[in-house]
Amino acid sequence: MTIRTGADARTSESSAALTAWLASLVHNNDYASLAELRRPRVQREPHFRALWYSPIEAQREIYGQVAFLFAVYHQGRGKPDFGYGSLGEAARRIGGGALHGPDDPGAARLVDRIVSSRRIPWRHLQHAVARLRSCDRHPPSWARLVDDLCLWHDRRARISYEWGAAFHMPPARTAPPTAAADPEKGSLA
């Protein structure tokens, strides 16, 4: 049995630990703690517990806010979704019908507002998570989201640029099969 934690080689130990704890709340049906996390103005035990995972005091707000976003996404859900990819990749999944990602005008405006912000755009991130939830799409990797937001103000990391590129970049094409790959096409018999 494979357990998806949402963590990969690029995620920090502390963000993976936060994600594992949040997933345990969903897995154990701890709806009271998840409800507390969705109340950002009233800080109780679950809020402080989320902050414990932050390795430094300067990142506590990020850990608390991502716990809030996780709780918003998982409201009423019985299984934890660890998500995958960056927020830009996740935003490509927003949409309905034939229009998804950059082809969905609402998703394009939302991503434009997120990536153009100098400060961490919490309200727009909440809207993105709510849209993913309402479209029944997978969220971004929660652990990666924490790490990306911790680097938001680092110009060398270029997080907002990376999210914008991931959102607007067309999906990778697969190469057409060649005659060397298909021995039956290349034979004269």
MDTraj code that builds the backbone (N, CA, C; nanometers):
import mdtraj as md
import numpy as np

residues = "MET THR ILE ARG THR GLY ALA ASP ALA ARG THR SER GLU SER SER ALA ALA LEU THR ALA TRP LEU ALA SER LEU VAL HIS ASN ASN ASP TYR ALA SER LEU ALA GLU LEU ARG ARG PRO ARG VAL GLN ARG GLU PRO HIS PHE ARG ALA LEU TRP TYR SER PRO ILE GLU ALA GLN ARG GLU ILE TYR GLY GLN VAL ALA PHE LEU PHE ALA VAL TYR HIS GLN GLY ARG GLY LYS PRO ASP PHE GLY TYR GLY SER LEU GLY GLU ALA ALA ARG ARG ILE GLY GLY GLY ALA LEU HIS GLY PRO ASP ASP PRO GLY ALA ALA ARG LEU VAL ASP ARG ILE VAL SER SER ARG ARG ILE PRO TRP ARG HIS LEU GLN HIS ALA VAL ALA ARG LEU ARG SER CYS ASP ARG HIS PRO PRO SER TRP ALA ARG LEU VAL ASP ASP LEU CYS LEU TRP HIS ASP ARG ARG ALA ARG ILE SER TYR GLU TRP GLY ALA ALA PHE HIS MET PRO PRO ALA ARG THR ALA PRO PRO THR ALA ALA ALA ASP PRO GLU LYS GLY SER LEU ALA".split()
xyz = np.array([
    [0.0845, -0.1175, 0.0000],
    [0.0000, 0.0000, 0.0000],
    [0.0891, 0.1238, 0.0000],
    [0.0663, 0.2139, -0.0936],
    [0.1436, 0.3371, -0.1024],
    [0.0665, 0.4489, -0.0354],
    [0.1353, 0.5217, 0.0509],
    [0.0732, 0.6356, 0.1176],
    [0.1279, 0.7610, 0.0535],
    [0.0398, 0.8408, -0.0067],
    [0.0818, 0.9673, -0.0665],
    [0.0826, 1.0729, 0.0421],
    [0.1960, 1.1360, 0.0592],
    [0.2053, 1.2404, 0.1608],
    [0.2060, 1.3784, 0.0999],
    [0.2149, 1.3881, -0.0311],
    [0.2222, 1.5183, -0.0940],
    [0.3621, 1.5759, -0.0877],
    [0.4521, 1.5076, -0.0202],
    [0.5894, 1.5555, -0.0080],
    [0.6737, 1.4929, -0.1186],
    [0.7663, 1.5696, -0.1690],
    [0.8613, 1.5164, -0.2648],
    [0.9996, 1.5664, -0.2259],
    [1.0962, 1.5474, -0.3132],
    [1.2340, 1.5843, -0.2804],
    [1.2491, 1.7338, -0.2546],
    [1.1568, 1.8148, -0.3067],
    [1.1690, 1.9600, -0.2915],
    [1.1017, 2.0137, -0.1658],
    [1.0321, 1.9322, -0.0923],
    [0.9602, 1.9833, 0.0245],
    [1.0427, 1.9659, 0.1510],
    [1.0231, 2.0582, 0.2427],
    [1.0964, 2.0533, 0.3692],
    [1.0314, 1.9527, 0.4639],
    [1.1089, 1.9115, 0.5606],
    [1.0592, 1.8167, 0.6604],
    [0.9439, 1.8775, 0.7409],
    [0.9552, 2.0059, 0.7738],
    [0.8515, 2.0704, 0.8553],
    [0.7206, 2.0857, 0.7784],
    [0.7273, 2.1169, 0.6489],
    [0.6033, 2.1299, 0.5716],
    [0.5384, 1.9932, 0.5500],
    [0.6206, 1.8889, 0.5324],
    [0.5667, 1.7530, 0.5193],
    [0.5018, 1.7087, 0.6502],
    [0.5615, 1.7461, 0.7639],
    [0.5045, 1.7105, 0.8943],
    [0.3715, 1.7821, 0.9168],
    [0.3630, 1.9095, 0.8785],
    [0.2365, 1.9827, 0.8901],
    [0.1291, 1.9150, 0.8059],
    [0.1632, 1.8800, 0.6829],
    [0.0675, 1.8155, 0.5934],
    [0.0215, 1.6815, 0.6496],
    [0.1138, 1.6040, 0.7050],
    [0.0774, 1.4743, 0.7637],
    [-0.0179, 1.4936, 0.8812],
    [0.0083, 1.5941, 0.9651],
    [-0.0813, 1.6199, 1.0788],
    [-0.2193, 1.6628, 1.0298],
    [-0.2239, 1.7524, 0.9321],
    [-0.3532, 1.7971, 0.8795],
    [-0.4301, 1.6799, 0.8180],
    [-0.3600, 1.5945, 0.7444],
    [-0.4251, 1.4773, 0.6847],
    [-0.4783, 1.3839, 0.7925],
    [-0.4080, 1.3739, 0.9051],
    [-0.4560, 1.2878, 1.0137],
    [-0.5874, 1.3405, 1.0717],
    [-0.6064, 1.4718, 1.0696],
    [-0.7335, 1.5274, 1.1173],
    [-0.8493, 1.4798, 1.0300],
    [-0.8278, 1.4786, 0.8985],
    [-0.9326, 1.4318, 0.8065],
    [-0.9504, 1.2816, 0.8222],
    [-0.8390, 1.2093, 0.8234],
    [-0.8436, 1.0630, 0.8331],
    [-0.9137, 1.0168, 0.9607],
    [-0.8904, 1.0874, 1.0711],
    [-0.9495, 1.0513, 1.2003],
    [-1.0839, 1.1193, 1.2256],
    [-1.1375, 1.1828, 1.1237],
    [-1.2677, 1.2513, 1.1336],
    [-1.2717, 1.3527, 1.2475],
    [-1.1636, 1.4260, 1.2654],
    [-1.1573, 1.5295, 1.3689],
    [-1.2152, 1.6590, 1.3116],
    [-1.3463, 1.6567, 1.2906],
    [-1.4147, 1.7698, 1.2275],
    [-1.4117, 1.8948, 1.3143],
    [-1.4056, 1.8780, 1.4448],
    [-1.4014, 1.9943, 1.5342],
    [-1.2720, 2.0730, 1.5135],
    [-1.1594, 2.0036, 1.5035],
    [-1.0316, 2.0726, 1.4810],
    [-1.0277, 2.1376, 1.3436],
    [-1.0801, 2.0684, 1.2428],
    [-1.0844, 2.1274, 1.1089],
    [-1.1735, 2.2514, 1.1070],
    [-1.2843, 2.2462, 1.1788],
    [-1.3727, 2.3632, 1.1868],
    [-1.3023, 2.4791, 1.2567],
    [-1.2256, 2.4491, 1.3609],
    [-1.1493, 2.5543, 1.4302],
    [-1.0481, 2.6184, 1.3360],
    [-0.9848, 2.5380, 1.2524],
    [-0.8863, 2.5915, 1.1586],
    [-0.9509, 2.6818, 1.0535],
    [-1.0789, 2.6595, 1.0245],
    [-1.1492, 2.7448, 0.9279],
    [-1.1937, 2.8770, 0.9886],
    [-1.1739, 2.8951, 1.1177],
    [-1.2088, 3.0208, 1.1847],
    [-1.0799, 3.0981, 1.2122],
    [-1.0342, 3.1776, 1.1171],
    [-0.9031, 3.2415, 1.1333],
    [-0.8975, 3.3482, 1.2419],
    [-1.0093, 3.4057, 1.2786],
    [-1.0081, 3.5131, 1.3781],
    [-1.0069, 3.4608, 1.5222],
    [-1.0520, 3.3380, 1.5409],
    [-1.0544, 3.2780, 1.6746],
    [-0.9458, 3.1713, 1.6778],
    [-0.8402, 3.1962, 1.7536],
    [-0.7300, 3.1005, 1.7564],
    [-0.7401, 3.0118, 1.8796],
    [-0.7543, 2.8833, 1.8516],
    [-0.7607, 2.7831, 1.9576],
    [-0.6512, 2.6802, 1.9335],
    [-0.6571, 2.5710, 2.0068],
    [-0.5514, 2.4696, 2.0051],
    [-0.5079, 2.4263, 1.8645],
    [-0.5983, 2.3960, 1.7704],
    [-0.5507, 2.3533, 1.6378],
    [-0.4652, 2.4592, 1.5668],
    [-0.4978, 2.5868, 1.5859],
    [-0.4173, 2.6932, 1.5247],
    [-0.2754, 2.6900, 1.5793],
    [-0.2647, 2.6819, 1.7106],
    [-0.1326, 2.6823, 1.7726],
    [-0.0549, 2.5561, 1.7374],
    [-0.1251, 2.4466, 1.7243],
    [-0.0591, 2.3215, 1.6854],
    [-0.0011, 2.3334, 1.5450],
    [-0.0728, 2.3978, 1.4536],
    [-0.0207, 2.4191, 1.3180],
    [0.1051, 2.5052, 1.3214],
    [0.1069, 2.6033, 1.4100],
    [0.2229, 2.6924, 1.4208],
    [0.3458, 2.6199, 1.4739],
    [0.3262, 2.5148, 1.5524],
    [0.4388, 2.4393, 1.6080],
    [0.5290, 2.3831, 1.4985],
    [0.4717, 2.3533, 1.3829],
    [0.5496, 2.2918, 1.2758],
    [0.6433, 2.3907, 1.2077],
    [0.6209, 2.5178, 1.2266],
    [0.7050, 2.6206, 1.1656],
    [0.8445, 2.6184, 1.2281],
    [0.9493, 2.6068, 1.1454],
    [1.0841, 2.6007, 1.2023],
    [1.1327, 2.7342, 1.2591],
    [1.0789, 2.8448, 1.2069],
    [1.1182, 2.9764, 1.2585],
    [0.9941, 3.0626, 1.2770],
    [1.0042, 3.1573, 1.3665],
    [0.8893, 3.2414, 1.4003],
    [0.8377, 3.3205, 1.2801],
    [0.9266, 3.3620, 1.1912],
    [0.8865, 3.4428, 1.0755],
    [0.7936, 3.3670, 0.9804],
    [0.7914, 3.2344, 0.9877],
    [0.7086, 3.1548, 0.8969],
    [0.5790, 3.1061, 0.9608],
    [0.5548, 3.1431, 1.0837],
    [0.4357, 3.0925, 1.1537],
    [0.3064, 3.1303, 1.0832],
    [0.2967, 3.2529, 1.0345],
    [0.1739, 3.2935, 0.9657],
    [0.1471, 3.2034, 0.8458],
    [0.2509, 3.1690, 0.7728],
    [0.2348, 3.0842, 0.6546],
    [0.1818, 2.9470, 0.6946],
    [0.2380, 2.8875, 0.7973],
    [0.1932, 2.7554, 0.8422],
    [0.0474, 2.7610, 0.8892],
    [0.0124, 2.8656, 0.9607],
    [-0.1252, 2.8804, 1.0070],
    [-0.2233, 2.9020, 0.8931],
    [-0.1843, 2.9838, 0.7952],
    [-0.2738, 3.0122, 0.6829],
    [-0.2899, 2.8915, 0.5909],
    [-0.1837, 2.8150, 0.5709],
    [-0.1968, 2.6946, 0.4878],
    [-0.2844, 2.5915, 0.5592],
    [-0.2755, 2.5841, 0.6910],
    [-0.3664, 2.4963, 0.7663],
    [-0.5109, 2.5408, 0.7445],
    [-0.5344, 2.6720, 0.7427],
    [-0.6677, 2.7262, 0.7143],
    [-0.7130, 2.6845, 0.5741],
    [-0.6263, 2.7008, 0.4735],
    [-0.6617, 2.6638, 0.3358],
    [-0.6900, 2.5143, 0.3244],
    [-0.6099, 2.4328, 0.3924],
    [-0.6314, 2.2880, 0.3938],
    [-0.7695, 2.2567, 0.4507],
    [-0.8044, 2.3214, 0.5613],
    [-0.9341, 2.2963, 0.6259],
    [-1.0492, 2.3420, 0.5373],
    [-1.0310, 2.4524, 0.4655],
    [-1.1347, 2.4998, 0.3724],
    [-1.1554, 2.3966, 0.2626],
    [-1.0468, 2.3468, 0.2050],
    [-1.0580, 2.2492, 0.0965],
    [-1.1234, 2.1199, 0.1441],
    [-1.0908, 2.0754, 0.2643],
    [-1.1375, 1.9456, 0.3134],
    [-1.2705, 1.9508, 0.3883],
    [-1.3364, 2.0640, 0.3887],
    [-1.4656, 2.0735, 0.4581],
    [-1.5631, 1.9719, 0.3985],
    [-1.6118, 1.8818, 0.4833],
    [-1.7084, 1.7817, 0.4398],
    [-1.6484, 1.6645, 0.3639],
    [-1.5191, 1.6536, 0.3577],
    [-1.4552, 1.5428, 0.2861],
    [-1.4103, 1.4360, 0.3844],
    [-1.4213, 1.3112, 0.3444],
    [-1.3871, 1.2004, 0.4327],
    [-1.2472, 1.1464, 0.4144],
    [-1.1833, 1.1815, 0.3014],
    [-1.0479, 1.1325, 0.2749],
    [-0.9562, 1.2517, 0.2512],
    [-0.8361, 1.2466, 0.3085],
    [-0.7430, 1.3578, 0.2858],
    [-0.6897, 1.3566, 0.1426],
    [-0.6739, 1.4737, 0.0856],
    [-0.6150, 1.4892, -0.0468],
    [-0.4858, 1.5680, -0.0284],
    [-0.3730, 1.5015, -0.0488],
    [-0.2426, 1.5644, -0.0293],
    [-0.2079, 1.6595, -0.1426],
    [-0.2800, 1.6478, -0.2539],
    [-0.2550, 1.7337, -0.3680],
    [-0.1254, 1.6985, -0.4383],
    [-0.1022, 1.7689, -0.5481],
    [0.0234, 1.7504, -0.6206],
    [0.0513, 1.8742, -0.7043],
    [0.1783, 1.8977, -0.7270],
    [0.2207, 2.0102, -0.8091],
    [0.2151, 2.1431, -0.7352],
    [0.2506, 2.2463, -0.8087],
    [0.2496, 2.3821, -0.7535],
    [0.1090, 2.4402, -0.7620],
    [0.0920, 2.5585, -0.7074],
    [-0.0380, 2.6244, -0.7176],
    [-0.0690, 2.6570, -0.8636],
    [0.0317, 2.6924, -0.9418],
    [0.0100, 2.7197, -1.0840],
    [-0.0418, 2.5973, -1.1578],
    [0.0158, 2.4815, -1.1276],
    [-0.0304, 2.3570, -1.1892],
    [-0.1722, 2.3240, -1.1439],
    [-0.2002, 2.3451, -1.0170],
    [-0.3347, 2.3179, -0.9651],
    [-0.4365, 2.4112, -1.0290],
    [-0.3996, 2.5369, -1.0488],
    [-0.4923, 2.6336, -1.1087],
    [-0.5263, 2.5958, -1.2524],
    [-0.4394, 2.5224, -1.3203],
    [-0.4716, 2.4730, -1.4558],
    [-0.5914, 2.3781, -1.4521],
    [-0.6178, 2.3195, -1.3368],
    [-0.7282, 2.2244, -1.3232],
    [-0.8613, 2.2937, -1.2948],
    [-0.8594, 2.4242, -1.2687],
    [-0.9825, 2.4986, -1.2393],
    [-1.0613, 2.5177, -1.3679],
    [-1.1904, 2.4989, -1.3596],
    [-1.2768, 2.5239, -1.4743],
    [-1.3870, 2.4210, -1.4830],
    [-1.4710, 2.4417, -1.5791],
    [-1.5820, 2.3503, -1.5995],
    [-1.6104, 2.3366, -1.7475],
    [-1.6719, 2.2267, -1.7851],
    [-1.7017, 2.2043, -1.9254],
    [-1.5736, 2.1882, -2.0048],
    [-1.5652, 2.2591, -2.1173],
    [-1.4478, 2.2496, -2.2036],
    [-1.3388, 2.3484, -2.1652],
    [-1.3699, 2.4426, -2.0779],
    [-1.2741, 2.5473, -2.0435],
    [-1.2070, 2.5183, -1.9098],
    [-1.0758, 2.4994, -1.9139],
    [-0.9956, 2.4765, -1.7932],
    [-0.8710, 2.5624, -1.8013],
    [-0.8169, 2.5933, -1.6859],
    [-0.6901, 2.6644, -1.6795],
    [-0.6929, 2.7971, -1.7525],
    [-0.5937, 2.8231, -1.8393],
    [-0.5854, 2.9518, -1.9081],
    [-0.7053, 2.9800, -1.9987],
    [-0.7760, 2.8755, -2.0406],
    [-0.8936, 2.8953, -2.1257],
    [-1.0154, 2.9398, -2.0460],
    [-1.0129, 2.9222, -1.9150],
    [-1.1220, 2.9667, -1.8277],
    [-1.0907, 3.1101, -1.7841],
    [-1.1723, 3.2078, -1.8269],
    [-1.1410, 3.3479, -1.7951],
    [-1.1318, 3.3759, -1.6455],
    [-1.2162, 3.3132, -1.5656],
    [-1.2124, 3.3340, -1.4214],
    [-1.0841, 3.2815, -1.3600],
    [-1.0402, 3.1648, -1.4047],
    [-0.9149, 3.1076, -1.3543],
    [-0.7964, 3.1936, -1.3964],
    [-0.7986, 3.2429, -1.5198],
    [-0.6888, 3.3277, -1.5681],
    [-0.6802, 3.4570, -1.4877],
    [-0.7943, 3.5197, -1.4605],
    [-0.7943, 3.6430, -1.3798],
    [-0.7443, 3.6152, -1.2385],
    [-0.7867, 3.5040, -1.1818],
    [-0.7458, 3.4685, -1.0461],
    [-0.5942, 3.4490, -1.0379],
    [-0.5382, 3.3750, -1.1306],
    [-0.3933, 3.3525, -1.1304],
    [-0.3191, 3.4834, -1.1554],
    [-0.3706, 3.5667, -1.2447],
    [-0.3065, 3.6966, -1.2688],
    [-0.3026, 3.7798, -1.1413],
    [-0.4102, 3.7768, -1.0635],
    [-0.4122, 3.8516, -0.9370],
    [-0.3136, 3.7921, -0.8367],
    [-0.3025, 3.6608, -0.8342],
    [-0.2105, 3.5957, -0.7400],
    [-0.0658, 3.6283, -0.7743],
    [-0.0274, 3.6085, -0.9001],
    [0.1142, 3.6231, -0.9357],
    [0.1593, 3.7685, -0.9435],
    [0.0671, 3.8623, -0.9531],
    [0.1068, 4.0032, -0.9593],
    [0.1191, 4.0669, -0.8208],
    [0.0849, 3.9942, -0.7178],
    [0.0871, 4.0488, -0.5825],
    [0.2281, 4.0472, -0.5238],
    [0.2654, 4.1568, -0.4603],
    [0.3959, 4.1625, -0.3930],
    [0.3898, 4.0914, -0.2583],
    [0.2793, 4.1093, -0.1886],
    [0.2584, 4.0385, -0.0619],
    [0.1926, 3.9046, -0.0914],
    [0.1978, 3.8161, 0.0057],
    [0.1306, 3.6871, -0.0128],
    [-0.0195, 3.7139, -0.0223],
    [-0.0818, 3.6765, -0.1340],
    [-0.2230, 3.7094, -0.1582],
    [-0.3190, 3.6084, -0.0941],
    [-0.3329, 3.6139, 0.0378],
    [-0.4115, 3.5135, 0.1102],
    [-0.5545, 3.5033, 0.0598],
    [-0.6190, 3.6154, 0.0366],
    [-0.7597, 3.6132, -0.0065],
    [-0.7734, 3.5437, -0.1422],
    [-0.6814, 3.5714, -0.2338],
    [-0.6868, 3.5085, -0.3660],
    [-0.6500, 3.3598, -0.3589],
    [-0.5582, 3.3257, -0.2691],
    [-0.5251, 3.1842, -0.2502],
    [-0.6458, 3.1082, -0.1958],
    [-0.7179, 3.1717, -0.1046],
    [-0.8397, 3.1091, -0.0518],
    [-0.9412, 3.0891, -0.1641],
    [-0.9535, 3.1873, -0.2513],
    [-1.0461, 3.1765, -0.3640],
    [-1.0027, 3.0627, -0.4573],
    [-0.8721, 3.0499, -0.4820],
    [-0.8228, 2.9423, -0.5685],
    [-0.8539, 2.8054, -0.5085],
    [-0.8317, 2.7912, -0.3783],
    [-0.8602, 2.6637, -0.3111],
    [-1.0101, 2.6350, -0.3143],
    [-1.0915, 2.7368, -0.2934],
    [-1.2373, 2.7189, -0.2987],
    [-1.2822, 2.6789, -0.4393],
    [-1.2205, 2.7367, -0.5420],
    [-1.2551, 2.6994, -0.6802],
    [-1.2158, 2.5551, -0.7097],
    [-1.0969, 2.5143, -0.6638],
    [-1.0549, 2.3756, -0.6836],
    [-1.1515, 2.2803, -0.6146],
    [-1.1938, 2.3164, -0.4965],
    [-1.2881, 2.2342, -0.4206],
    [-1.4217, 2.2249, -0.4931],
    [-1.4724, 2.3392, -0.5404],
    [-1.6037, 2.3398, -0.6061],
    [-1.6002, 2.2679, -0.7410],
    [-1.4851, 2.2678, -0.8079],
    [-1.4704, 2.1959, -0.9349],
    [-1.4359, 2.0489, -0.9131],
    [-1.4197, 2.0097, -0.7861],
    [-1.3813, 1.8734, -0.7494],
    [-1.2496, 1.8331, -0.8157],
    [-1.1524, 1.9223, -0.8064],
    [-1.0181, 1.8995, -0.8610],
    [-0.9182, 1.8867, -0.7465],
    [-0.8069, 1.8219, -0.7736],
    [-0.7029, 1.8052, -0.6719],
    [-0.6385, 1.9395, -0.6404],
    [-0.6058, 1.9617, -0.5136],
    [-0.5383, 2.0858, -0.4741],
    [-0.3894, 2.0785, -0.5080],
    [-0.3173, 2.1887, -0.4851],
    [-0.1716, 2.1798, -0.4982],
    [-0.1167, 2.0947, -0.3838],
    [0.0063, 2.0526, -0.3965],
    [0.0721, 1.9837, -0.2854],
    [0.0767, 2.0807, -0.1686],
    [0.0176, 2.0420, -0.0572],
    [0.0120, 2.1314, 0.0589],
    [0.1516, 2.1585, 0.1126],
    [0.2368, 2.0557, 0.1148],
    [0.3737, 2.0743, 0.1640],
    [0.4502, 2.1701, 0.0733],
    [0.4333, 2.1530, -0.0556],
    [0.5016, 2.2434, -0.1495],
    [0.4460, 2.3847, -0.1400],
    [0.3158, 2.3974, -0.1170],
    [0.2563, 2.5302, -0.1021],
    [0.3197, 2.6038, 0.0159],
    [0.3373, 2.5339, 0.1273],
    [0.4029, 2.5950, 0.2439],
    [0.5423, 2.6432, 0.2055],
    [0.6193, 2.5556, 0.1426],
    [0.7570, 2.5913, 0.1074],
    [0.7623, 2.7045, 0.0051],
    [0.6735, 2.7008, -0.0933],
    [0.6696, 2.8091, -0.1921],
    [0.6374, 2.9426, -0.1262],
    [0.5405, 2.9425, -0.0367],
    [0.5027, 3.0680, 0.0290],
    [0.6126, 3.1183, 0.1223],
    [0.6900, 3.0273, 0.1801],
    [0.8038, 3.0699, 0.2633],
    [0.9096, 3.1407, 0.1786],
    [0.9117, 3.1118, 0.0488],
    [1.0078, 3.1746, -0.0428],
    [0.9453, 3.2864, -0.1261],
    [0.8227, 3.3253, -0.0962],
    [0.7491, 3.4225, -0.1778],
    [0.8286, 3.5514, -0.2006],
    [0.8956, 3.6013, -0.0986],
    [0.9668, 3.7290, -0.1088],
    [1.1118, 3.7134, -0.1557],
    [1.1556, 3.5915, -0.1804],
    [1.2913, 3.5654, -0.2286],
    [1.2927, 3.5828, -0.3808],
    [1.3577, 3.6879, -0.4274],
    [1.3570, 3.7178, -0.5717],
    [1.4225, 3.6071, -0.6539],
    [1.5219, 3.5409, -0.5977],
    [1.5892, 3.4339, -0.6722],
    [1.4989, 3.3120, -0.6889],
    [1.4095, 3.2883, -0.5957],
    [1.3198, 3.1718, -0.6044],
    [1.2124, 3.1925, -0.7110],
    [1.1706, 3.3172, -0.7319],
    [1.0727, 3.3532, -0.8362],
    [0.9462, 3.2672, -0.8309],
    [0.8911, 3.2535, -0.7137],
    [0.7741, 3.1671, -0.6952],
    [0.6563, 3.2146, -0.7795],
    [0.6255, 3.3437, -0.7751],
    [0.5099, 3.3918, -0.8519],
    [0.5313, 3.3691, -1.0017],
    [0.6532, 3.3875, -1.0499],
    [0.6829, 3.3615, -1.1908],
    [0.6624, 3.2133, -1.2226],
    [0.7137, 3.1269, -1.1354],
    [0.7006, 2.9821, -1.1574],
    [0.5539, 2.9396, -1.1602],
    [0.4734, 2.9969, -1.0699],
    [0.3310, 2.9636, -1.0695],
    [0.2644, 3.0115, -1.1977],
    [0.2957, 3.1328, -1.2404],
    [0.2378, 3.1857, -1.3639],
    [0.2779, 3.1031, -1.4847],
    [0.4052, 3.0649, -1.4913],
    [0.4525, 2.9830, -1.6030],
    [0.3853, 2.8460, -1.6023],
    [0.3726, 2.7852, -1.4856],
    [0.3080, 2.6533, -1.4762],
    [0.1616, 2.6611, -1.5183],
    [0.0972, 2.7731, -1.4893],
    [-0.0436, 2.7895, -1.5256],
    [-0.0594, 2.8103, -1.6761],
    [0.0228, 2.8961, -1.7341],
    [0.0051, 2.9345, -1.8743],
    [0.0771, 2.8437, -1.9731],
    [0.1719, 2.7639, -1.9269],
    [0.2489, 2.6767, -2.0154],
    [0.1584, 2.5669, -2.0699],
    [0.1605, 2.5456, -2.2025],
    [0.0787, 2.4356, -2.2556],
    [0.1324, 2.3020, -2.2062],
    [0.0452, 2.2023, -2.1944],
    [0.0916, 2.0714, -2.1475],
    [0.1962, 2.0143, -2.2433],
    [0.2882, 1.9378, -2.1897],
    [0.3942, 1.8779, -2.2712],
    [0.3335, 1.7806, -2.3709],
    [0.3840, 1.7864, -2.4913],
    [0.3369, 1.6951, -2.5954],
    [0.4186, 1.5675, -2.5906],
    [0.3544, 1.4587, -2.6276],
    [0.4276, 1.3330, -2.6373],
    [0.4784, 1.3206, -2.7802],
    [0.5965, 1.2668, -2.7957],
    [0.6562, 1.2517, -2.9281],
    [0.5811, 1.1439, -3.0054],
    [0.5625, 1.1655, -3.1363],
    [0.4956, 1.0616, -3.2151],
    [0.5853, 0.9384, -3.2233],
    [0.5250, 0.8200, -3.2317],
    [0.6061, 0.6979, -3.2381],
    [0.6905, 0.6973, -3.3657],
    [0.8123, 0.6493, -3.3554],
    [0.9022, 0.6419, -3.4713],
    [0.9061, 0.4996, -3.5233],
    [0.9594, 0.4834, -3.6438],
    [0.9706, 0.3503, -3.7035],
    [1.0625, 0.2618, -3.6201],
    [1.1638, 0.3207, -3.5582],
    [1.2555, 0.2424, -3.4753],
    [1.1854, 0.1902, -3.3505],
    [1.0886, 0.2638, -3.3025],
    [1.0164, 0.2216, -3.1831],
    [0.9139, 0.1143, -3.2150],
    [0.8673, 0.1082, -3.3405],
    [0.7659, 0.0112, -3.3802],
    [0.8257, -0.0794, -3.4882],
    [0.8761, -0.1980, -3.4520],
    [0.9444, -0.2841, -3.5489],
    [0.8537, -0.3309, -3.6625],
    [0.7237, -0.3404, -3.6429],
    [0.6339, -0.3872, -3.7482],
    [0.6210, -0.2854, -3.8599],
    [0.6287, -0.1547, -3.8311],
    [0.6161, -0.0520, -3.9338],
    [0.7383, -0.0490, -4.0249],
    [0.8537, -0.0805, -3.9711],
    [0.9771, -0.0706, -4.0482],
    [1.0064, -0.1943, -4.1322],
    [0.9325, -0.3015, -4.1164],
    [0.9632, -0.4251, -4.1893],
    [0.8930, -0.4265, -4.3241],
    [0.9519, -0.4949, -4.4212],
    [0.8944, -0.5052, -4.5546],
    [0.8145, -0.6330, -4.5708],
    [0.8190, -0.7204, -4.4785],
    [0.7537, -0.8503, -4.4897],
    [0.6073, -0.8454, -4.4737],
])
top = md.Topology()
chain = top.add_chain()
for i, resn in enumerate(residues, 1):
    res = top.add_residue(resn, chain, resSeq=i)
    for name in ("N", "CA", "C"):
        top.add_atom(name, md.element.get_by_symbol(name[0]), res)
traj = md.Trajectory(xyz[None], top)
